[in-house]
């Protein structure tokens, strides 16, 4: 059981966050245990203050292209696990992907997020990723937008190639940093290899996104430890998503995570990482759940998907997609009603370039070659 230091107080923690001091594991556990509404509102208010201090009222928008739902893994929580015969599989061609990307670009997103399962087609030989490398180069040439690649666990050589062909970000979620729980969630996968891939990606010049799942059996201590690991990784974007039961998965009978936990963790992430990007995903509750995530300090809206493109989400395969709500046009009224604004493309590029410069300096000081 996680123990809380009786000397810790909310006032002291908020004061530390105000003064850009990293919160201890016990302080994070303390925040996770808060349930009184007035105290939660103080946390959310501080999170918004810190977001505004570092980002003003700017919100960044990510276009999501889940281009292959084939996967070689058997993750216990995933609808697209290889053993699920009921999941709907597809694999988009580069032409189909580019059509979607151009539509997203015209709609005003700031980044293109290319996501796939660990599709055996790409992993079966050393040249398997060549079409993806070429796709990234085409996207960069035609859109001039930053690109995030979420291909799963790949080799150091391929990480270097992703960067060379124009990728800016590497996303590879650990889900948890409790190794025993990781082994339950990500069956027959290596915790250490997945963790190290993010350090290798960062050393290769890629910004990194790290993420956790909540509602999968983790303790407050596990969540606090994850935040410490995110700091160790030097993650540029940190996120949390709620567990959603998936038909055909090992965990399909597990209750859905209480949504308040995700909202609280978003706010705590902002207190711990005041100057980093923190997503509000449309993939859990759609547009309906956007405001509370932004109110908790998020400053990125992810999983923007054009309708009728034949693309799926991750946690919720079809939530709000074909209704057209998960578009820039669909979310703009929510943003504006909150006194926030869509950032310009130049503002997002400037932030990415600044983070890359910091990353290069960090690795140069450590003696690594970028």
PEHULIN-V541586 format. One record per helix or strand of 3 or more residues. SS is the DSSP state (@ for helix, = for strand). FROM is the first residue (numbers start at 1). LEN is the number of residues. If there is no record, write none. Layout:
BEGIN
<<SS/FROM/LEN> <SS/FROM/LEN>>
END
This chain:
BEGIN
<<@/10/9> <@/25/8> <@/37/19> <=/58/11> <@/94/14> <=/111/6> <@/120/4> <@/130/14> <=/146/5> <@/156/9> <=/169/3> <@/179/7> <@/191/13> <=/207/8> <@/220/14> <=/237/6> <@/259/14> <=/277/5> <@/286/10> <=/300/5> <@/328/10> <@/345/22>>
END
